[in-house]
C-alpha cells in the first residue's frame, strides 16, 4: 500500500485485510492489543450490510397442464 498500514482507520483495515498481508497483520495487532473491539466492529458491519428481502414468488397466472 502507498500509505503506512498503521495510518489506516479501523474500518479500512477490516476492508483491506483480505487483500494485503501487511494490513491483515496490523488488524491482528490491533485486535490483540485491544484497540479494536471485534464485537463492536462486527455489529457496525452488520448494520451497514444491506438487507434486501427478495420479492415473493407468485404462481404462474395460467395453470399449465403437464403430462396428460
KOLGU-4560 file (N, C-alpha, C; in nm, 3 decimals, padded with zeros to 5 digits):
<recs>
<n_xx: 00.085 n_yy: -00.117 n_zz: 00.000 ca_xx: 00.000 ca_yy: 00.000 ca_zz: 00.000 c_xx: 00.089 c_yy: 00.123 c_zz: 00.000 mol: A seq: 1 type: UNK>
<n_xx: 00.036 n_yy: 00.232 n_zz: -00.048 ca_xx: 00.115 ca_yy: 00.354 ca_zz: -00.058 c_xx: 00.121 c_yy: 00.432 c_zz: 00.073 mol: A seq: 2 type: UNK>
<n_xx: 00.029 n_yy: 00.407 n_zz: 00.165 ca_xx: 00.035 ca_yy: 00.474 ca_zz: 00.295 c_xx: 00.068 c_yy: 00.369 c_zz: 00.401 mol: A seq: 3 type: UNK>
<n_xx: 00.127 n_yy: 00.410 n_zz: 00.513 ca_xx: 00.159 ca_yy: 00.312 ca_zz: 00.617 c_xx: 00.032 c_yy: 00.246 c_zz: 00.671 mol: A seq: 4 type: UNK>
<n_xx: 00.041 n_yy: 00.116 n_zz: 00.694 ca_xx: -00.078 ca_yy: 00.044 ca_zz: 00.741 c_xx: -00.124 c_yy: 00.092 c_zz: 00.878 mol: A seq: 5 type: UNK>
<n_xx: -00.031 n_yy: 00.143 n_zz: 00.959 ca_xx: -00.073 ca_yy: 00.190 ca_zz: 01.091 c_xx: -00.148 c_yy: 00.322 c_zz: 01.083 mol: A seq: 6 type: UNK>
<n_xx: -00.153 n_yy: 00.383 n_zz: 00.964 ca_xx: -00.229 ca_yy: 00.507 ca_zz: 00.946 c_xx: -00.373 c_yy: 00.481 c_zz: 00.903 mol: A seq: 7 type: UNK>
<n_xx: -00.405 n_yy: 00.355 n_zz: 00.872 ca_xx: -00.541 ca_yy: 00.322 ca_zz: 00.827 c_xx: -00.638 c_yy: 00.325 c_zz: 00.944 mol: A seq: 8 type: UNK>
<n_xx: -00.761 n_yy: 00.366 n_zz: 00.915 ca_xx: -00.867 ca_yy: 00.363 ca_zz: 01.016 c_xx: -00.915 c_yy: 00.219 c_zz: 01.031 mol: A seq: 9 type: UNK>
<n_xx: -00.986 n_yy: 00.193 n_zz: 01.140 ca_xx: -01.030 ca_yy: 00.057 ca_zz: 01.169 c_xx: -01.115 c_yy: -00.002 c_zz: 01.058 mol: A seq: 10 type: UNK>
<n_xx: -01.209 n_yy: 00.076 n_zz: 01.006 ca_xx: -01.296 ca_yy: 00.022 ca_zz: 00.900 c_xx: -01.217 c_yy: -00.005 c_zz: 00.772 mol: A seq: 11 type: UNK>
<n_xx: -01.113 n_yy: 00.074 n_zz: 00.747 ca_xx: -01.028 ca_yy: 00.050 ca_zz: 00.630 c_xx: -00.948 c_yy: -00.079 c_zz: 00.649 mol: A seq: 12 type: UNK>
<n_xx: -00.901 n_yy: -00.100 n_zz: 00.771 ca_xx: -00.829 ca_yy: -00.225 ca_zz: 00.799 c_xx: -00.919 c_yy: -00.346 c_zz: 00.774 mol: A seq: 13 type: UNK>
<n_xx: -01.041 n_yy: -00.338 n_zz: 00.822 ca_xx: -01.134 ca_yy: -00.450 ca_zz: 00.804 c_xx: -01.158 c_yy: -00.479 c_zz: 00.657 mol: A seq: 14 type: UNK>
<n_xx: -01.163 n_yy: -00.375 n_zz: 00.577 ca_xx: -01.188 ca_yy: -00.393 ca_zz: 00.434 c_xx: -01.065 c_yy: -00.446 c_zz: 00.361 mol: A seq: 15 type: UNK>
<n_xx: -00.948 n_yy: -00.386 n_zz: 00.385 ca_xx: -00.829 ca_yy: -00.417 ca_zz: 00.306 c_xx: -00.751 c_yy: -00.538 c_zz: 00.357 mol: A seq: 16 type: UNK>
<n_xx: -00.781 n_yy: -00.589 n_zz: 00.474 ca_xx: -00.706 ca_yy: -00.702 ca_zz: 00.530 c_xx: -00.712 c_yy: -00.824 c_zz: 00.440 mol: A seq: 17 type: UNK>
<n_xx: -00.820 n_yy: -00.841 n_zz: 00.368 ca_xx: -00.832 ca_yy: -00.957 ca_zz: 00.281 c_xx: -00.743 c_yy: -00.948 c_zz: 00.158 mol: A seq: 18 type: UNK>
<n_xx: -00.695 n_yy: -00.829 n_zz: 00.126 ca_xx: -00.615 ca_yy: -00.809 ca_zz: 00.006 c_xx: -00.466 c_yy: -00.794 c_zz: 00.032 mol: A seq: 19 type: UNK>
<n_xx: -00.428 n_yy: -00.756 n_zz: 00.154 ca_xx: -00.289 ca_yy: -00.722 ca_zz: 00.182 c_xx: -00.245 c_yy: -00.786 c_zz: 00.314 mol: A seq: 20 type: UNK>
<n_xx: -00.142 n_yy: -00.871 n_zz: 00.311 ca_xx: -00.098 ca_yy: -00.937 ca_zz: 00.434 c_xx: -00.048 c_yy: -00.839 c_zz: 00.541 mol: A seq: 21 type: UNK>
<n_xx: 00.011 n_yy: -00.727 n_zz: 00.501 ca_xx: 00.057 ca_yy: -00.628 ca_zz: 00.599 c_xx: -00.062 c_yy: -00.565 c_zz: 00.673 mol: A seq: 22 type: UNK>
<n_xx: -00.169 n_yy: -00.541 n_zz: 00.599 ca_xx: -00.289 ca_yy: -00.485 ca_zz: 00.661 c_xx: -00.352 c_yy: -00.588 c_zz: 00.754 mol: A seq: 23 type: UNK>
<n_xx: -00.353 n_yy: -00.715 n_zz: 00.712 ca_xx: -00.407 ca_yy: -00.821 ca_zz: 00.798 c_xx: -00.326 c_yy: -00.832 c_zz: 00.927 mol: A seq: 24 type: UNK>
<n_xx: -00.194 n_yy: -00.817 n_zz: 00.918 ca_xx: -00.110 ca_yy: -00.823 ca_zz: 01.038 c_xx: -00.139 c_yy: -00.705 c_zz: 01.130 mol: A seq: 25 type: UNK>
<n_xx: -00.161 n_yy: -00.587 n_zz: 01.074 ca_xx: -00.194 ca_yy: -00.470 ca_zz: 01.156 c_xx: -00.330 c_yy: -00.488 c_zz: 01.223 mol: A seq: 26 type: UNK>
<n_xx: -00.425 n_yy: -00.544 n_zz: 01.150 ca_xx: -00.557 ca_yy: -00.571 ca_zz: 01.207 c_xx: -00.545 c_yy: -00.668 c_zz: 01.324 mol: A seq: 27 type: UNK>
<n_xx: -00.466 n_yy: -00.773 n_zz: 01.305 ca_xx: -00.445 ca_yy: -00.871 ca_zz: 01.411 c_xx: -00.377 c_yy: -00.805 c_zz: 01.532 mol: A seq: 28 type: UNK>
<n_xx: -00.280 n_yy: -00.718 n_zz: 01.508 ca_xx: -00.212 ca_yy: -00.649 ca_zz: 01.617 c_xx: -00.311 c_yy: -00.563 c_zz: 01.697 mol: A seq: 29 type: UNK>
<n_xx: -00.400 n_yy: -00.492 n_zz: 01.625 ca_xx: -00.498 ca_yy: -00.407 ca_zz: 01.695 c_xx: -00.599 c_yy: -00.490 c_zz: 01.773 mol: A seq: 30 type: UNK>
<n_xx: -00.637 n_yy: -00.606 n_zz: 01.718 ca_xx: -00.725 ca_yy: -00.695 ca_zz: 01.794 c_xx: -00.655 c_yy: -00.742 c_zz: 01.922 mol: A seq: 31 type: UNK>
<n_xx: -00.527 n_yy: -00.779 n_zz: 01.908 ca_xx: -00.452 ca_yy: -00.833 ca_zz: 02.022 c_xx: -00.431 c_yy: -00.730 c_zz: 02.132 mol: A seq: 32 type: UNK>
<n_xx: -00.402 n_yy: -00.606 n_zz: 02.094 ca_xx: -00.376 ca_yy: -00.506 ca_zz: 02.199 c_xx: -00.503 c_yy: -00.437 c_zz: 02.248 mol: A seq: 33 type: UNK>
<n_xx: -00.617 n_yy: -00.476 n_zz: 02.192 ca_xx: -00.745 ca_yy: -00.426 ca_zz: 02.241 c_xx: -00.789 c_yy: -00.292 c_zz: 02.187 mol: A seq: 34 type: UNK>
<n_xx: -00.718 n_yy: -00.240 n_zz: 02.087 ca_xx: -00.759 ca_yy: -00.110 ca_zz: 02.033 c_xx: -00.879 c_yy: -00.121 c_zz: 01.939 mol: A seq: 35 type: UNK>
<n_xx: -00.909 n_yy: -00.243 n_zz: 01.896 ca_xx: -01.031 ca_yy: -00.267 ca_zz: 01.817 c_xx: -01.114 c_yy: -00.370 c_zz: 01.893 mol: A seq: 36 type: UNK>
<n_xx: -01.240 n_yy: -00.341 n_zz: 01.911 ca_xx: -01.333 ca_yy: -00.435 ca_zz: 01.974 c_xx: -01.401 c_yy: -00.514 c_zz: 01.863 mol: A seq: 37 type: UNK>
<n_xx: -01.367 n_yy: -00.643 n_zz: 01.848 ca_xx: -01.426 ca_yy: -00.721 ca_zz: 01.738 c_xx: -01.578 c_yy: -00.727 c_zz: 01.742 mol: A seq: 38 type: UNK>
<n_xx: -01.636 n_yy: -00.732 n_zz: 01.860 ca_xx: -01.783 ca_yy: -00.737 ca_zz: 01.871 c_xx: -01.847 c_yy: -00.611 c_zz: 01.818 mol: A seq: 39 type: UNK>
<n_xx: -01.791 n_yy: -00.497 n_zz: 01.856 ca_xx: -01.845 ca_yy: -00.368 ca_zz: 01.810 c_xx: -01.828 c_yy: -00.355 c_zz: 01.659 mol: A seq: 40 type: UNK>
<n_xx: -01.711 n_yy: -00.393 n_zz: 01.610 ca_xx: -01.686 ca_yy: -00.381 ca_zz: 01.466 c_xx: -01.780 c_yy: -00.471 c_zz: 01.387 mol: A seq: 41 type: UNK>
<n_xx: -01.805 n_yy: -00.592 n_zz: 01.435 ca_xx: -01.893 ca_yy: -00.682 ca_zz: 01.361 c_xx: -02.036 c_yy: -00.629 c_zz: 01.361 mol: A seq: 42 type: UNK>
<n_xx: -02.079 n_yy: -00.566 n_zz: 01.472 ca_xx: -02.213 ca_yy: -00.506 ca_zz: 01.476 c_xx: -02.224 c_yy: -00.392 c_zz: 01.376 mol: A seq: 43 type: UNK>
<n_xx: -02.120 n_yy: -00.310 n_zz: 01.368 ca_xx: -02.122 ca_yy: -00.198 ca_zz: 01.273 c_xx: -02.127 c_yy: -00.250 c_zz: 01.130 mol: A seq: 44 type: UNK>
<n_xx: -02.049 n_yy: -00.354 n_zz: 01.102 ca_xx: -02.051 ca_yy: -00.411 ca_zz: 00.967 c_xx: -02.188 c_yy: -00.470 c_zz: 00.936 mol: A seq: 45 type: UNK>
<n_xx: -02.247 n_yy: -00.536 n_zz: 01.035 ca_xx: -02.379 ca_yy: -00.595 ca_zz: 01.015 c_xx: -02.482 c_yy: -00.486 c_zz: 00.987 mol: A seq: 46 type: UNK>
<n_xx: -02.470 n_yy: -00.374 n_zz: 01.057 ca_xx: -02.563 ca_yy: -00.263 ca_zz: 01.035 c_xx: -02.548 c_yy: -00.202 c_zz: 00.896 mol: A seq: 47 type: UNK>
<n_xx: -02.427 n_yy: -00.206 n_zz: 00.841 ca_xx: -02.402 ca_yy: -00.146 ca_zz: 00.710 c_xx: -02.440 c_yy: -00.239 c_zz: 00.595 mol: A seq: 48 type: UNK>
<n_xx: -02.458 n_yy: -00.367 n_zz: 00.624 ca_xx: -02.490 ca_yy: -00.463 ca_zz: 00.519 c_xx: -02.635 c_yy: -00.445 c_zz: 00.476 mol: A seq: 49 type: UNK>
<n_xx: -02.657 n_yy: -00.419 n_zz: 00.348 ca_xx: -02.796 ca_yy: -00.402 ca_zz: 00.304 c_xx: -02.872 c_yy: -00.534 c_zz: 00.316 mol: A seq: 50 type: UNK>
<n_xx: -02.991 n_yy: -00.524 n_zz: 00.364 ca_xx: -03.075 ca_yy: -00.642 ca_zz: 00.379 c_xx: -03.196 c_yy: -00.626 c_zz: 00.289 mol: A seq: 51 type: UNK>
<n_xx: -03.190 n_yy: -00.692 n_zz: 00.179 ca_xx: -03.300 ca_yy: -00.684 ca_zz: 00.084 c_xx: -03.378 c_yy: -00.813 c_zz: 00.089 mol: A seq: 52 type: UNK>
<n_xx: -03.505 n_yy: -00.799 n_zz: 00.106 ca_xx: -03.591 ca_yy: -00.916 ca_zz: 00.102 c_xx: -03.627 c_yy: -00.943 c_zz: -00.043 mol: A seq: 53 type: UNK>
<n_xx: -03.611 n_yy: -01.068 n_zz: -00.086 ca_xx: -03.649 ca_yy: -01.097 ca_zz: -00.224 c_xx: -03.799 c_yy: -01.083 c_zz: -00.241 mol: A seq: 54 type: UNK>
<n_xx: -03.842 n_yy: -01.050 n_zz: -00.361 ca_xx: -03.987 ca_yy: -01.038 ca_zz: -00.384 c_xx: -04.053 c_yy: -01.175 c_zz: -00.366 mol: A seq: 55 type: UNK>
<n_xx: -04.178 n_yy: -01.177 n_zz: -00.325 ca_xx: -04.246 ca_yy: -01.305 ca_zz: -00.308 c_xx: -04.262 c_yy: -01.377 c_zz: -00.441 mol: A seq: 56 type: UNK>
<n_xx: -04.255 n_yy: -01.508 n_zz: -00.435 ca_xx: -04.273 ca_yy: -01.588 ca_zz: -00.555 c_xx: -04.422 c_yy: -01.599 c_zz: -00.582 mol: A seq: 57 type: UNK>
<n_xx: -04.459 n_yy: -01.564 n_zz: -00.702 ca_xx: -04.601 ca_yy: -01.568 ca_zz: -00.738 c_xx: -04.626 c_yy: -01.687 c_zz: -00.831 mol: A seq: 58 type: UNK>
<n_xx: -04.738 n_yy: -01.751 n_zz: -00.815 ca_xx: -04.768 ca_yy: -01.864 ca_zz: -00.905 c_xx: -04.791 c_yy: -01.813 c_zz: -01.047 mol: A seq: 59 type: UNK>
<n_xx: -04.770 n_yy: -01.901 n_zz: -01.140 ca_xx: -04.792 ca_yy: -01.867 ca_zz: -01.281 c_xx: -04.939 c_yy: -01.830 c_zz: -01.299 mol: A seq: 60 type: UNK>
<n_xx: -04.970 n_yy: -01.723 n_zz: -01.374 ca_xx: -05.109 ca_yy: -01.679 ca_zz: -01.387 c_xx: -05.199 c_yy: -01.779 c_zz: -01.459 mol: A seq: 61 type: UNK>
<n_xx: -05.143 n_yy: -01.860 n_zz: -01.547 ca_xx: -05.224 ca_yy: -01.958 ca_zz: -01.620 c_xx: -05.174 c_yy: -02.097 c_zz: -01.582 mol: A seq: 62 type: UNK>
<n_xx: -05.262 n_yy: -02.179 n_zz: -01.523 ca_xx: -05.219 ca_yy: -02.314 ca_zz: -01.488 c_xx: -05.178 c_yy: -02.391 c_zz: -01.614 mol: A seq: 63 type: UNK>
<n_xx: -05.071 n_yy: -02.461 n_zz: -01.603 ca_xx: -05.020 ca_yy: -02.538 ca_zz: -01.716 c_xx: -05.039 c_yy: -02.686 c_zz: -01.684 mol: A seq: 64 type: UNK>
<n_xx: -05.109 n_yy: -02.755 n_zz: -01.774 ca_xx: -05.129 ca_yy: -02.898 ca_zz: -01.755 c_xx: -05.005 c_yy: -02.970 c_zz: -01.807 mol: A seq: 65 type: UNK>
<n_xx: -04.966 n_yy: -03.065 n_zz: -01.731 ca_xx: -04.846 ca_yy: -03.139 ca_zz: -01.769 c_xx: -04.877 c_yy: -03.287 c_zz: -01.776 mol: A seq: 66 type: UNK>
<n_xx: -04.819 n_yy: -03.346 n_zz: -01.870 ca_xx: -04.815 ca_yy: -03.492 ca_zz: -01.880 c_xx: -04.954 c_yy: -03.555 c_zz: -01.888 mol: A seq: 67 type: UNK>
<n_xx: -05.036 n_yy: -03.509 n_zz: -01.980 ca_xx: -05.170 ca_yy: -03.568 ca_zz: -01.996 c_xx: -05.163 c_yy: -03.701 c_zz: -02.065 mol: A seq: 68 type: UNK>
</recs>
